[in-house]
Amino acid sequence: MTVKKVTIKYLLITITVLTLVACGNESTPKPEAYLRLDYPMGTYQLFKNDCPYSFAYNSLSKVEEKEGCNLDIVYPKMKATIYMTYKPVNNNLEKLLRDAEKLTYEHVIKADEIHTQPYINRDKKVYGMFSQVGGNAATNAQFYLTDSVHHFVTGSLYFYAKPNFDSIMPAASYIKEDMRNIIETLKWK
């Protein structure tokens, strides 16, 4: 045999062995997917204490009473809290409204969009605004409610995580519905 034939023979054997070995485990790319988070439907119960307002809240959350009729509605499984603040109206309604709107628009830097929706219930004398903040802002939803004469309540949703709207969107959507329920069920005493 010539050297050329031997080299070709070893080359063919090497290629055949490598081909057989390389055809072992085939890896296939996995499709892009996201974690699906489903939260159980909550039942609503009435929150009532000595403060001048009451409302229905989700039984999956817990209400922590703070000083001055301020409340924290905590969602431990979602690592989120709705911070509710009460202030009496004493000829300062314009300032309270300005402060509430200022809090919402402080998030313009990080927000992709801000949608506001007025709320009016003349029968219960509850007037306010619900704001949804889109994007990676620190808060995803806020509201304020007033009777325009005696009472003013604000609420803001915060998560205990770095703002990343894509990852917290299911929890934020769930809690926004609870916030709408708070708005719709709030009554002044």
MARSE-956594 format. One record per residue: residue number from 1; residue in three letters; chain; x negated, y, z negated of N, C-alpha, C in turn. Coordinates in nm, 4 decimals, decimal comma. Each point is the difference from the previous one (the first is absolute). Layout:
REM residues N
[atom NUM; "ALA"; "A"; [X; Y; Z]; [X; Y; Z]; [X; Y; Z]]
...
This chain:
REM residues 189
[atom 1; "MET"; "A"; [-0,0824; -0,1173; 0,0000]; [0,0824; 0,1173; 0,0000]; [-0,0870; 0,1239; 0,0000]]
[atom 2; "THR"; "A"; [0,0509; 0,0938; 0,0665]; [-0,0752; 0,1244; 0,0033]; [0,0423; 0,0884; -0,1174]]
[atom 3; "VAL"; "A"; [-0,0800; 0,0926; -0,0265]; [0,0244; 0,0908; -0,1115]; [0,1294; 0,0789; 0,0240]]
[atom 4; "LYS"; "A"; [0,0246; 0,0321; 0,1246]; [0,1189; 0,0764; 0,0326]; [0,1262; -0,0811; -0,0293]]
[atom 5; "LYS"; "A"; [-0,0002; -0,1300; 0,0344]; [0,1153; -0,0860; -0,0239]; [0,0220; -0,0215; -0,1498]]
[atom 6; "VAL"; "A"; [-0,1068; -0,0149; -0,0769]; [0,0094; -0,0192; -0,1444]; [0,0573; 0,1262; -0,0653]]
[atom 7; "THR"; "A"; [-0,0433; 0,1166; 0,0410]; [0,0474; 0,1264; -0,0556]; [0,1489; 0,0178; 0,0292]]
[atom 8; "ILE"; "A"; [0,0410; -0,0312; 0,1227]; [0,1418; 0,0119; 0,0362]; [0,0823; -0,0992; -0,0795]]
[atom 9; "LYS"; "A"; [-0,0537; -0,1237; -0,0193]; [0,0715; -0,1033; -0,0749]; [0,0220; 0,0449; -0,1453]]
[atom 10; "TYR"; "A"; [-0,1060; 0,0524; -0,0645]; [0,0136; 0,0487; -0,1385]; [0,0910; 0,1220; -0,0083]]
[atom 11; "LEU"; "A"; [-0,0047; 0,0838; 0,0982]; [0,0853; 0,1168; 0,0035]; [0,1474; -0,0406; 0,0094]]
[atom 12; "LEU"; "A"; [0,0322; -0,0985; 0,0863]; [0,1372; -0,0493; 0,0126]; [0,0475; -0,0674; -0,1283]]
[atom 13; "ILE"; "A"; [-0,0869; -0,0775; -0,0642]; [0,0354; -0,0658; -0,1260]; [0,0261; 0,1056; -0,1081]]
[atom 14; "THR"; "A"; [-0,0839; 0,1002; -0,0077]; [0,0142; 0,1060; -0,0992]; [0,1319; 0,0756; 0,0214]]
[atom 15; "ILE"; "A"; [0,0303; 0,0338; 0,1250]; [0,1240; 0,0706; 0,0294]; [0,1204; -0,0863; -0,0352]]
[atom 16; "THR"; "A"; [-0,0046; -0,1308; 0,0316]; [0,1097; -0,0911; -0,0299]; [0,0214; -0,0105; -0,1508]]
[atom 17; "VAL"; "A"; [-0,1063; -0,0144; -0,0772]; [0,0102; -0,0114; -0,1458]; [0,0555; 0,1304; -0,0597]]
[atom 18; "LEU"; "A"; [-0,0505; 0,1129; 0,0438]; [0,0480; 0,1280; -0,0517]; [0,1468; 0,0215; 0,0339]]
[atom 19; "THR"; "A"; [0,0409; -0,0418; 0,1186]; [0,1399; 0,0135; 0,0390]; [0,0895; -0,0862; -0,0876]]
[atom 20; "LEU"; "A"; [-0,0405; -0,1217; -0,0282]; [0,0799; -0,0890; -0,0835]; [0,0066; 0,0488; -0,1445]]
[atom 21; "VAL"; "A"; [-0,1106; 0,0498; -0,0502]; [-0,0047; 0,0504; -0,1378]; [0,0793; 0,1297; -0,0121]]
[atom 22; "ALA"; "A"; [-0,0089; 0,0859; 0,0983]; [0,0668; 0,1292; -0,0047]; [0,1515; -0,0116; 0,0123]]
[atom 23; "CYS"; "A"; [0,0508; -0,1081; 0,0498]; [0,1445; -0,0161; 0,0195]; [0,0694; -0,0548; -0,1237]]
[atom 24; "GLY"; "A"; [-0,0613; 0,0078; -0,1150]; [0,0596; -0,0533; -0,1235]; [0,1236; 0,0766; -0,0413]]
[atom 25; "ASN"; "A"; [-0,0121; 0,0910; -0,0939]; [0,1139; 0,0758; -0,0533]; [0,0200; 0,1267; 0,0815]]
[atom 26; "GLU"; "A"; [0,1150; 0,0093; 0,0593]; [0,0310; 0,1211; 0,0745]; [0,0616; 0,1013; -0,0955]]
[atom 27; "SER"; "A"; [-0,0449; 0,1215; 0,0072]; [0,0601; 0,1038; -0,0834]; [0,0888; 0,0858; 0,0897]]
[atom 28; "THR"; "A"; [0,1173; 0,0236; -0,0481]; [0,0930; 0,0835; 0,0745]; [0,0248; 0,1267; -0,0797]]
[atom 29; "PRO"; "A"; [0,0079; 0,1109; 0,0668]; [0,0266; 0,1248; -0,0725]; [0,1404; -0,0016; -0,0600]]
[atom 30; "LYS"; "A"; [0,0103; 0,0541; -0,1187]; [0,1295; 0,0055; -0,0679]; [0,0717; 0,1273; 0,0403]]
[atom 31; "PRO"; "A"; [0,1313; -0,0064; 0,0123]; [0,0741; 0,1213; 0,0365]; [-0,0044; 0,1021; -0,1132]]
[atom 32; "GLU"; "A"; [0,0073; 0,1264; 0,0364]; [0,0004; 0,1064; -0,0991]; [0,1300; -0,0067; -0,0791]]
[atom 33; "ALA"; "A"; [-0,0094; 0,0070; -0,1313]; [0,1192; -0,0108; -0,0841]; [-0,0158; 0,0872; -0,1238]]
[atom 34; "TYR"; "A"; [0,1110; 0,0303; -0,0616]; [0,0015; 0,0784; -0,1216]; [0,0738; -0,0776; -0,1083]]
[atom 35; "LEU"; "A"; [-0,0363; 0,0251; -0,1231]; [0,0646; -0,0631; -0,1133]; [0,1442; 0,0474; -0,0086]]
[atom 36; "ARG"; "A"; [0,0916; -0,0923; -0,0122]; [0,1409; 0,0366; -0,0117]; [0,0369; 0,0034; -0,1481]]
[atom 37; "LEU"; "A"; [0,0493; 0,1126; -0,0417]; [0,0401; 0,0170; -0,1386]; [0,1507; 0,0174; -0,0068]]
[atom 38; "ASP"; "A"; [0,0663; -0,0937; -0,0622]; [0,1440; 0,0093; -0,0206]; [0,0258; 0,0214; -0,1478]]
[atom 39; "TYR"; "A"; [0,0847; 0,0958; -0,0290]; [0,0343; 0,0286; -0,1382]; [0,1459; -0,0360; -0,0227]]
[atom 40; "PRO"; "A"; [0,0322; -0,0567; -0,1142]; [0,1394; -0,0391; -0,0252]; [0,0892; 0,1236; -0,0125]]
[atom 41; "MET"; "A"; [0,1240; -0,0194; 0,0366]; [0,0968; 0,1087; -0,0149]; [0,0195; 0,0263; -0,1495]]
[atom 42; "GLY"; "A"; [-0,0133; 0,1231; -0,0373]; [0,0180; 0,0348; -0,1400]; [0,1460; 0,0274; -0,0312]]
[atom 43; "THR"; "A"; [0,0323; -0,0184; -0,1227]; [0,1318; 0,0410; -0,0463]; [-0,0202; 0,1309; -0,0748]]
[atom 44; "TYR"; "A"; [0,0993; 0,0841; 0,0039]; [-0,0148; 0,1319; -0,0601]; [0,0745; 0,0073; -0,1323]]
[atom 45; "GLN"; "A"; [-0,0638; 0,0655; -0,0943]; [0,0608; 0,0185; -0,1311]; [-0,0096; 0,1469; -0,0381]]
[atom 46; "LEU"; "A"; [0,0890; 0,0421; -0,0840]; [0,0096; 0,1402; -0,0375]; [-0,1066; 0,0347; -0,1039]]
[atom 47; "PHE"; "A"; [-0,0717; 0,1092; 0,0250]; [-0,0926; 0,0531; -0,1000]; [0,0681; 0,1184; -0,0655]]
[atom 48; "LYS"; "A"; [0,0110; -0,0095; -0,1298]; [0,0677; 0,1041; -0,0772]; [-0,0767; 0,0184; -0,1300]]
[atom 49; "ASN"; "A"; [-0,0291; 0,1231; -0,0346]; [-0,0610; 0,0307; -0,1296]; [0,0488; 0,1377; -0,0430]]
[atom 50; "ASP"; "A"; [-0,0737; 0,0697; -0,0829]; [0,0428; 0,1312; -0,0492]; [-0,0264; 0,1137; 0,0993]]
[atom 51; "CYS"; "A"; [-0,0653; -0,0313; 0,1114]; [-0,0308; 0,1025; 0,0991]; [0,1267; 0,0426; 0,0741]]
[atom 52; "PRO"; "A"; [-0,0024; 0,1168; 0,0639]; [0,1217; 0,0528; 0,0639]; [0,0322; -0,0608; 0,1369]]
[atom 53; "TYR"; "A"; [-0,0511; -0,1172; 0,0280]; [0,0316; -0,0670; 0,1261]; [-0,0038; -0,1509; -0,0194]]
[atom 54; "SER"; "A"; [0,0679; -0,0702; 0,0900]; [-0,0032; -0,1465; 0,0025]; [-0,0046; -0,0420; 0,1463]]
[atom 55; "PHE"; "A"; [-0,0412; -0,1240; 0,0252]; [-0,0103; -0,0517; 0,1365]; [-0,0118; -0,1518; -0,0063]]
[atom 56; "ALA"; "A"; [0,0148; -0,0642; 0,1141]; [-0,0180; -0,1450; 0,0087]; [-0,1394; -0,0289; 0,0548]]
[atom 57; "TYR"; "A"; [-0,0664; -0,0982; -0,0613]; [-0,1349; -0,0356; 0,0439]; [-0,0083; -0,1504; 0,0224]]
[atom 58; "ASN"; "A"; [-0,1000; -0,0405; 0,0737]; [-0,0222; -0,1396; 0,0367]; [-0,0423; -0,0793; -0,1240]]
[atom 59; "SER"; "A"; [0,0665; -0,1121; -0,0253]; [-0,0319; -0,0816; -0,1176]; [-0,1377; -0,0659; 0,0097]]
[atom 60; "LEU"; "A"; [-0,0611; -0,0009; 0,1190]; [-0,1350; -0,0558; 0,0148]; [-0,1070; 0,0988; -0,0443]]
[atom 61; "SER"; "A"; [0,0408; 0,1230; -0,0271]; [-0,0931; 0,0997; -0,0513]; [0,0281; 0,0198; -0,1486]]
[atom 62; "LYS"; "A"; [-0,0873; 0,0735; -0,0648]; [0,0269; 0,0323; -0,1404]; [-0,0175; 0,1500; -0,0196]]
[atom 63; "VAL"; "A"; [0,0885; 0,0563; -0,0789]; [-0,0005; 0,1440; -0,0244]; [-0,0748; 0,0271; -0,1294]]
[atom 64; "GLU"; "A"; [-0,0993; 0,0872; 0,0083]; [-0,0761; 0,0419; -0,1177]; [0,0350; 0,1461; -0,0276]]
[atom 65; "GLU"; "A"; [0,0531; 0,0248; -0,1176]; [0,0390; 0,1358; -0,0367]; [-0,1215; 0,0776; -0,0495]]
[atom 66; "LYS"; "A"; [-0,0124; 0,1214; 0,0482]; [-0,1081; 0,0899; -0,0386]; [0,0602; 0,1204; -0,0718]]
[atom 67; "GLU"; "A"; [-0,0838; 0,0872; -0,0439]; [0,0446; 0,1190; -0,0722]; [0,0755; 0,0954; 0,0921]]
[atom 68; "GLY"; "A"; [0,1007; 0,0654; -0,0521]; [0,0713; 0,1030; 0,0743]; [0,0898; -0,0516; 0,1110]]
[atom 69; "CYS"; "A"; [0,0578; -0,1178; -0,0162]; [0,0893; -0,0614; 0,0993]; [-0,0698; -0,0341; 0,1310]]
[atom 70; "ASN"; "A"; [-0,1311; -0,0162; -0,0061]; [-0,0758; -0,0481; 0,1156]; [-0,0049; -0,1523; -0,0060]]
[atom 71; "LEU"; "A"; [-0,0014; -0,0634; 0,1169]; [0,0038; -0,1462; 0,0068]; [-0,1026; -0,0518; 0,0994]]
[atom 72; "ASP"; "A"; [-0,0478; -0,1215; -0,0275]; [-0,0792; -0,0754; 0,0968]; [0,0789; -0,1266; 0,0316]]
[atom 73; "ILE"; "A"; [0,0333; -0,0189; 0,1254]; [0,0665; -0,1233; 0,0427]; [-0,1088; -0,0857; 0,0633]]
[atom 74; "VAL"; "A"; [-0,0406; -0,1033; -0,0708]; [-0,1174; -0,0786; 0,0361]; [0,0414; -0,1278; 0,0724]]
[atom 75; "TYR"; "A"; [-0,0705; -0,0288; 0,1099]; [0,0163; -0,1237; 0,0771]; [-0,1302; -0,0785; -0,0150]]
[atom 76; "PRO"; "A"; [-0,0112; -0,0850; -0,1044]; [-0,1272; -0,0657; -0,0273]; [-0,0485; -0,0910; 0,1130]]
[atom 77; "LYS"; "A"; [0,0886; -0,0725; 0,0653]; [-0,0419; -0,0923; 0,1058]; [-0,0477; 0,0730; 0,1243]]
[atom 78; "MET"; "A"; [0,0458; 0,1210; 0,0192]; [-0,0392; 0,0786; 0,1173]; [-0,1080; 0,1021; -0,0327]]
[atom 79; "LYS"; "A"; [-0,0357; 0,0081; -0,1266]; [-0,0996; 0,0959; -0,0468]; [0,0374; 0,1418; 0,0431]]
[atom 80; "ALA"; "A"; [0,1236; 0,0377; -0,0336]; [0,0512; 0,1317; 0,0376]; [0,0831; 0,0580; -0,1135]]
[atom 81; "THR"; "A"; [0,0140; 0,1317; 0,0027]; [0,0803; 0,0704; -0,0995]; [0,0701; 0,1182; 0,0652]]
[atom 82; "ILE"; "A"; [0,1260; 0,0180; -0,0375]; [0,0707; 0,1237; 0,0333]; [-0,0092; 0,0872; -0,1250]]
[atom 83; "TYR"; "A"; [-0,0638; 0,1151; 0,0128]; [-0,0127; 0,0934; -0,1114]; [0,1140; 0,1010; 0,0108]]
[atom 84; "MET"; "A"; [0,0878; -0,0009; -0,0993]; [0,1128; 0,0943; -0,0015]; [-0,0242; 0,1062; -0,1064]]
[atom 85; "THR"; "A"; [0,0217; 0,1237; 0,0386]; [-0,0216; 0,1135; -0,0892]; [0,1286; 0,0811; -0,0093]]
[atom 86; "TYR"; "A"; [0,0372; 0,0316; -0,1221]; [0,1192; 0,0825; -0,0235]; [-0,0431; 0,1383; -0,0488]]
[atom 87; "LYS"; "A"; [0,0656; 0,1033; 0,0560]; [-0,0221; 0,1366; -0,0477]; [0,1343; 0,0706; -0,0049]]
[atom 88; "PRO"; "A"; [0,0262; 0,0702; -0,1085]; [0,1245; 0,0779; -0,0044]; [-0,0121; 0,1231; 0,0901]]
[atom 89; "VAL"; "A"; [0,1121; 0,0413; 0,0572]; [0,0034; 0,1199; 0,0832]; [0,0348; 0,1176; -0,0900]]
[atom 90; "ASN"; "A"; [-0,0906; 0,0973; -0,0061]; [0,0198; 0,1221; -0,0798]; [-0,0353; 0,1197; 0,0880]]
[atom 91; "ASN"; "A"; [0,0862; 0,0308; 0,0934]; [-0,0270; 0,1081; 0,0963]; [-0,1323; -0,0197; 0,0741]]
[atom 92; "ASN"; "A"; [-0,0419; -0,1255; 0,0167]; [-0,1261; -0,0298; 0,0681]; [0,0191; -0,1017; 0,1129]]
[atom 93; "LEU"; "A"; [0,1198; -0,0109; 0,0526]; [0,0279; -0,0997; 0,1032]; [-0,0875; 0,0192; 0,1233]]
[atom 94; "GLU"; "A"; [-0,0199; 0,1243; 0,0408]; [-0,0819; 0,0257; 0,1185]; [-0,1433; -0,0510; -0,0203]]
[atom 95; "LYS"; "A"; [-0,0559; 0,0234; -0,1167]; [-0,1357; -0,0474; -0,0293]; [-0,0052; -0,1531; -0,0028]]
[atom 96; "LEU"; "A"; [0,1009; -0,0629; -0,0604]; [0,0043; -0,1462; -0,0053]; [0,0089; -0,0599; 0,1407]]
[atom 97; "LEU"; "A"; [0,0813; 0,0602; 0,0859]; [0,0118; -0,0469; 0,1386]; [-0,1319; 0,0186; 0,0753]]
[atom 98; "ARG"; "A"; [-0,0642; 0,1150; -0,0184]; [-0,1289; 0,0258; 0,0650]; [-0,1054; -0,1004; -0,0457]]
[atom 99; "ASP"; "A"; [-0,0049; -0,0279; -0,1302]; [-0,0971; -0,0969; -0,0529]; [0,0251; -0,1402; 0,0560]]
[atom 100; "ALA"; "A"; [0,1265; -0,0390; 0,0109]; [0,0326; -0,1332; 0,0533]; [-0,0414; -0,0115; 0,1464]]
[atom 101; "GLU"; "A"; [0,0266; 0,1036; 0,0778]; [-0,0399; -0,0028; 0,1408]; [-0,1503; 0,0085; 0,0149]]
[atom 102; "LYS"; "A"; [-0,0656; 0,0751; -0,0856]; [-0,1459; 0,0103; 0,0042]; [-0,0636; -0,1367; -0,0249]]
[atom 103; "LEU"; "A"; [0,0556; -0,0745; -0,0956]; [-0,0517; -0,1337; -0,0296]; [0,0102; -0,0903; 0,1227]]
[atom 104; "THR"; "A"; [0,1104; 0,0094; 0,0714]; [0,0164; -0,0811; 0,1212]; [-0,1003; 0,0405; 0,1063]]
[atom 105; "TYR"; "A"; [-0,0135; 0,1274; 0,0248]; [-0,0844; 0,0457; 0,1103]; [-0,1487; 0,0046; -0,0333]]
[atom 106; "GLU"; "A"; [-0,0378; -0,0301; -0,1242]; [-0,1419; -0,0167; -0,0324]; [-0,0578; -0,1220; 0,0710]]
[atom 107; "HIS"; "A"; [0,0870; -0,0919; 0,0433]; [-0,0440; -0,1230; 0,0643]; [-0,0095; 0,0119; 0,1521]]
[atom 108; "VAL"; "A"; [0,0191; 0,1211; 0,0523]; [-0,0047; 0,0209; 0,1451]; [-0,1355; -0,0393; 0,0572]]
[atom 109; "ILE"; "A"; [-0,1067; 0,0182; -0,0740]; [-0,1344; -0,0297; 0,0486]; [-0,0129; -0,1467; 0,0396]]
[atom 110; "LYS"; "A"; [0,0512; -0,0896; -0,0820]; [-0,0103; -0,1444; 0,0264]; [0,1217; -0,0570; 0,0718]]
[atom 111; "ALA"; "A"; [0,1098; 0,0730; -0,0019]; [0,1255; -0,0532; 0,0549]; [0,0015; 0,0070; 0,1518]]
[atom 112; "ASP"; "A"; [0,0621; -0,1017; 0,0607]; [0,0241; 0,0024; 0,1436]; [0,1261; 0,0795; 0,0298]]
[atom 113; "GLU"; "A"; [0,0959; -0,0099; -0,0913]; [0,1268; 0,0687; 0,0173]; [0,0713; 0,0101; -0,1344]]
[atom 114; "ILE"; "A"; [0,0880; 0,0976; -0,0104]; [0,0836; 0,0147; -0,1186]; [0,1434; 0,0200; 0,0471]]
[atom 115; "HIS"; "A"; [0,0874; -0,0907; -0,0418]; [0,1421; 0,0091; 0,0322]; [0,0753; 0,0395; -0,1255]]
[atom 116; "THR"; "A"; [0,0793; 0,1028; 0,0094]; [0,0810; 0,0418; -0,1135]; [0,1477; -0,0209; 0,0324]]
[atom 117; "GLN"; "A"; [0,0735; -0,0390; -0,1018]; [0,1432; -0,0248; 0,0160]; [0,0727; 0,0629; -0,1181]]
[atom 118; "PRO"; "A"; [0,0846; 0,0988; 0,0269]; [0,0749; 0,0618; -0,1101]; [0,1043; -0,0958; -0,0566]]
[atom 119; "TYR"; "A"; [0,0299; 0,0190; -0,1268]; [0,1042; -0,0794; -0,0660]; [0,0972; 0,0963; -0,0673]]
[atom 120; "ILE"; "A"; [0,1272; -0,0184; 0,0280]; [0,1036; 0,0852; -0,0592]; [0,1159; -0,0884; -0,0440]]
[atom 121; "ASN"; "A"; [0,0322; 0,0090; -0,1312]; [0,1181; -0,0661; -0,0524]; [0,0736; 0,1036; -0,0852]]
[atom 122; "ARG"; "A"; [0,0963; 0,0657; 0,0639]; [0,0718; 0,1083; -0,0672]; [0,0840; -0,0502; -0,1171]]
[atom 123; "ASP"; "A"; [0,0540; -0,1201; 0,0112]; [0,0839; -0,0540; -0,1081]; [-0,0789; -0,0148; -0,1301]]
[atom 124; "LYS"; "A"; [-0,1239; -0,0499; 0,0101]; [-0,0825; -0,0193; -0,1195]; [-0,0920; 0,1197; -0,0269]]
[atom 125; "LYS"; "A"; [0,0042; 0,0992; 0,0886]; [-0,0855; 0,1191; -0,0105]; [-0,1493; -0,0386; -0,0009]]
[atom 126; "VAL"; "A"; [-0,0351; -0,0854; 0,0954]; [-0,1387; -0,0429; 0,0162]; [-0,0453; 0,0426; 0,1389]]
[atom 127; "TYR"; "A"; [-0,1067; 0,0811; 0,0033]; [-0,0545; 0,0514; 0,1252]; [-0,1500; -0,0247; -0,0015]]
[atom 128; "GLY"; "A"; [-0,0552; -0,0333; 0,1142]; [-0,1433; -0,0232; 0,0000]; [-0,0574; -0,0305; 0,1361]]
[atom 129; "MET"; "A"; [-0,1202; -0,0543; -0,0025]; [-0,0738; -0,0308; 0,1213]; [-0,0803; -0,1275; -0,0222]]
[atom 130; "PHE"; "A"; [0,0025; -0,0872; 0,1000]; [-0,0809; -0,1230; -0,0016]; [-0,1031; 0,0138; 0,1110]]
[atom 131; "SER"; "A"; [-0,1278; -0,0157; -0,0332]; [-0,1085; 0,0154; 0,0973]; [-0,0762; -0,1304; 0,0122]]
[atom 132; "GLN"; "A"; [-0,0204; -0,0404; 0,1266]; [-0,0809; -0,1186; 0,0277]; [-0,1287; 0,0464; 0,0674]]
[atom 133; "VAL"; "A"; [-0,1123; -0,0438; -0,0546]; [-0,1301; 0,0412; 0,0498]; [-0,0620; -0,1191; 0,0719]]
[atom 134; "GLY"; "A"; [-0,0236; 0,0149; 0,1298]; [-0,0599; -0,1079; 0,0785]; [-0,1509; 0,0145; 0,0064]]
[atom 135; "GLY"; "A"; [-0,0699; -0,1124; 0,0029]; [-0,1455; 0,0017; 0,0076]; [-0,0636; -0,0379; -0,1322]]
[atom 136; "ASN"; "A"; [-0,1282; 0,0291; -0,0128]; [-0,0779; -0,0419; -0,1165]; [-0,0023; 0,1066; -0,1097]]
[atom 137; "ALA"; "A"; [0,1142; 0,0555; -0,0303]; [0,0101; 0,1001; -0,1062]; [0,0102; -0,0697; -0,1351]]
[atom 138; "ALA"; "A"; [-0,0278; 0,0747; -0,1048]; [0,0027; -0,0579; -0,1350]; [0,1402; -0,0416; -0,0410]]
[atom 139; "THR"; "A"; [0,0998; 0,0726; 0,0435]; [0,1384; -0,0354; -0,0295]; [0,0754; -0,0215; 0,1302]]
[atom 140; "ASN"; "A"; [0,0876; -0,0980; 0,0026]; [0,0765; -0,0311; 0,1216]; [0,1404; 0,0570; -0,0020]]
[atom 141; "ALA"; "A"; [0,0496; 0,0347; -0,1165]; [0,1357; 0,0525; -0,0097]; [0,0127; 0,0875; -0,1242]]
[atom 142; "GLN"; "A"; [0,0804; 0,1036; 0,0146]; [0,0266; 0,0916; -0,1102]; [0,1427; 0,0503; 0,0116]]
[atom 143; "PHE"; "A"; [0,0554; 0,0421; -0,1121]; [0,1318; 0,0619; 0,0036]; [0,0112; 0,1019; -0,1113]]
[atom 144; "TYR"; "A"; [0,0950; 0,0895; 0,0172]; [0,0411; 0,0860; -0,1103]; [0,1510; 0,0090; 0,0034]]
[atom 145; "LEU"; "A"; [0,0579; 0,0142; -0,1190]; [0,1454; 0,0103; -0,0162]; [0,0298; 0,1096; -0,1014]]
[atom 146; "THR"; "A"; [0,1079; 0,0718; 0,0219]; [0,0389; 0,1070; -0,0914]; [0,1505; 0,0200; 0,0049]]
[atom 147; "ASP"; "A"; [0,0522; 0,0641; -0,1036]; [0,1395; 0,0443; 0,0041]; [0,0035; 0,1497; 0,0279]]
[atom 148; "SER"; "A"; [-0,1165; 0,0596; 0,0207]; [-0,0205; 0,1425; 0,0319]; [0,0238; 0,0937; -0,1173]]
[atom 149; "VAL"; "A"; [0,0391; -0,0532; -0,1161]; [0,0317; 0,0867; -0,1135]; [-0,0769; -0,0387; -0,1262]]
[atom 150; "HIS"; "A"; [-0,0002; -0,1314; -0,0318]; [-0,0579; -0,0430; -0,1276]; [-0,1157; -0,1006; 0,0126]]
[atom 151; "HIS"; "A"; [0,0026; -0,0863; 0,0994]; [-0,0908; -0,1154; 0,0037]; [-0,0795; -0,0073; 0,1300]]
[atom 152; "PHE"; "A"; [-0,1240; -0,0538; -0,0129]; [-0,0863; -0,0204; 0,1162]; [-0,0846; -0,1249; -0,0258]]
[atom 153; "VAL"; "A"; [0,0063; -0,0963; 0,0912]; [-0,0755; -0,1258; -0,0119]; [-0,0811; -0,0215; 0,1271]]
[atom 154; "THR"; "A"; [-0,1258; -0,0387; -0,0158]; [-0,0815; -0,0386; 0,1153]; [-0,0442; -0,1449; -0,0180]]
[atom 155; "GLY"; "A"; [-0,0280; -0,0649; 0,1109]; [-0,0513; -0,1364; -0,0033]; [-0,1035; -0,0183; 0,1094]]
[atom 156; "SER"; "A"; [-0,1107; -0,0665; -0,0327]; [-0,1072; -0,0265; 0,0960]; [-0,0464; -0,1433; -0,0137]]
[atom 157; "LEU"; "A"; [-0,0212; -0,0641; 0,1138]; [-0,0452; -0,1386; 0,0039]; [-0,1513; -0,0046; 0,0194]]
[atom 158; "TYR"; "A"; [-0,0684; -0,0732; -0,0879]; [-0,1447; -0,0183; 0,0114]; [-0,0337; -0,1476; -0,0159]]
[atom 159; "PHE"; "A"; [-0,1016; -0,0441; 0,0732]; [-0,0518; -0,1363; -0,0104]; [-0,1357; 0,0039; -0,0668]]
[atom 160; "TYR"; "A"; [-0,0346; -0,1078; -0,0703]; [-0,1304; -0,0092; -0,0667]; [-0,0996; -0,0618; 0,0960]]
[atom 161; "ALA"; "A"; [-0,0140; 0,0572; 0,1158]; [-0,0907; -0,0520; 0,1017]; [-0,0419; 0,1146; 0,0899]]
[atom 162; "LYS"; "A"; [-0,1104; -0,0200; 0,0702]; [-0,0432; 0,0981; 0,0981]; [0,1077; 0,0097; 0,1073]]
[atom 163; "PRO"; "A"; [0,0404; 0,1218; 0,0373]; [0,1076; 0,0121; 0,0979]; [-0,0373; -0,0635; 0,1341]]
[atom 164; "ASN"; "A"; [0,0707; -0,1028; 0,0380]; [-0,0113; -0,0631; 0,1308]; [0,1413; -0,0406; 0,0377]]
[atom 165; "PHE"; "A"; [0,0639; 0,0839; 0,0794]; [0,1429; -0,0144; 0,0244]; [0,0363; -0,1369; 0,0564]]
[atom 166; "ASP"; "A"; [-0,0847; -0,0564; 0,0866]; [0,0324; -0,1303; 0,0594]; [0,0133; -0,1090; -0,1048]]
[atom 167; "SER"; "A"; [-0,0842; 0,0025; -0,1018]; [0,0025; -0,1083; -0,0981]; [0,1092; 0,0185; -0,1062]]
[atom 168; "ILE"; "A"; [0,0370; 0,1237; -0,0298]; [0,1030; 0,0210; -0,1033]; [0,1388; 0,0252; 0,0592]]
[atom 169; "MET"; "A"; [0,0102; -0,0009; 0,1319]; [0,1275; 0,0332; 0,0642]; [0,1177; -0,0847; -0,0479]]
[atom 170; "PRO"; "A"; [-0,0110; -0,1343; -0,0136]; [0,1165; -0,0760; -0,0476]; [0,0455; 0,0419; -0,1393]]
[atom 171; "ALA"; "A"; [-0,0944; 0,0201; -0,0909]; [0,0354; 0,0416; -0,1361]; [0,0547; 0,1424; 0,0005]]
[atom 172; "ALA"; "A"; [-0,0598; 0,0879; 0,0797]; [0,0476; 0,1381; 0,0067]; [0,1426; 0,0059; 0,0537]]
[atom 173; "SER"; "A"; [0,0292; -0,0786; 0,1017]; [0,1366; -0,0025; 0,0556]; [0,1005; -0,0491; -0,1039]]
[atom 174; "TYR"; "A"; [-0,0383; -0,1031; -0,0741]; [0,0866; -0,0561; -0,1037]; [0,0308; 0,1044; -0,1076]]
[atom 175; "ILE"; "A"; [-0,1039; 0,0679; -0,0468]; [0,0176; 0,0967; -0,1082]; [0,0717; 0,1259; 0,0497]]
[atom 176; "LYS"; "A"; [-0,0201; 0,0364; 0,1267]; [0,0732; 0,1150; 0,0544]; [0,1506; -0,0239; -0,0062]]
[atom 177; "GLU"; "A"; [0,0415; -0,1224; 0,0241]; [0,1437; -0,0311; -0,0106]; [0,0470; 0,0144; -0,1446]]
[atom 178; "ASP"; "A"; [-0,0856; -0,0382; -0,0945]; [0,0344; 0,0201; -0,1416]; [0,0085; 0,1488; -0,0337]]
[atom 179; "MET"; "A"; [-0,0879; 0,0794; 0,0595]; [0,0042; 0,1448; -0,0236]; [0,1295; 0,0591; 0,0553]]
[atom 180; "ARG"; "A"; [0,0416; -0,0463; 0,1160]; [0,1275; 0,0466; 0,0569]; [0,1156; -0,0363; -0,0945]]
[atom 181; "ASN"; "A"; [-0,0085; -0,1188; -0,0587]; [0,1033; -0,0424; -0,0947]; [0,0010; 0,0895; -0,1237]]
[atom 182; "ILE"; "A"; [-0,1169; 0,0358; -0,0481]; [-0,0085; 0,0919; -0,1151]; [0,0666; 0,1324; 0,0364]]
[atom 183; "ILE"; "A"; [-0,0311; 0,0514; 0,1174]; [0,0573; 0,1274; 0,0446]; [0,1515; -0,0090; 0,0068]]
[atom 184; "GLU"; "A"; [0,0502; -0,1072; 0,0592]; [0,1444; -0,0137; 0,0213]; [0,0778; -0,0300; -0,1275]]
[atom 185; "THR"; "A"; [-0,0660; -0,0556; -0,1017]; [0,0709; -0,0366; -0,1233]; [-0,0238; 0,0972; -0,1148]]
[atom 186; "LEU"; "A"; [-0,0888; 0,0988; 0,0193]; [-0,0293; 0,0930; -0,1088]; [0,1228; 0,0831; -0,0357]]
[atom 187; "LYS"; "A"; [0,0248; 0,0103; -0,1308]; [0,1109; 0,0807; -0,0520]; [-0,0538; 0,0887; -0,1112]]
[atom 188; "TRP"; "A"; [0,0495; 0,1215; -0,0040]; [-0,0351; 0,0910; -0,1092]; [0,0981; -0,0237; -0,1153]]
[atom 189; "LYS"; "A"; [-0,0469; 0,0177; -0,1210]; [0,0870; -0,0158; -0,1183]; [0,0568; 0,1341; -0,0412]]
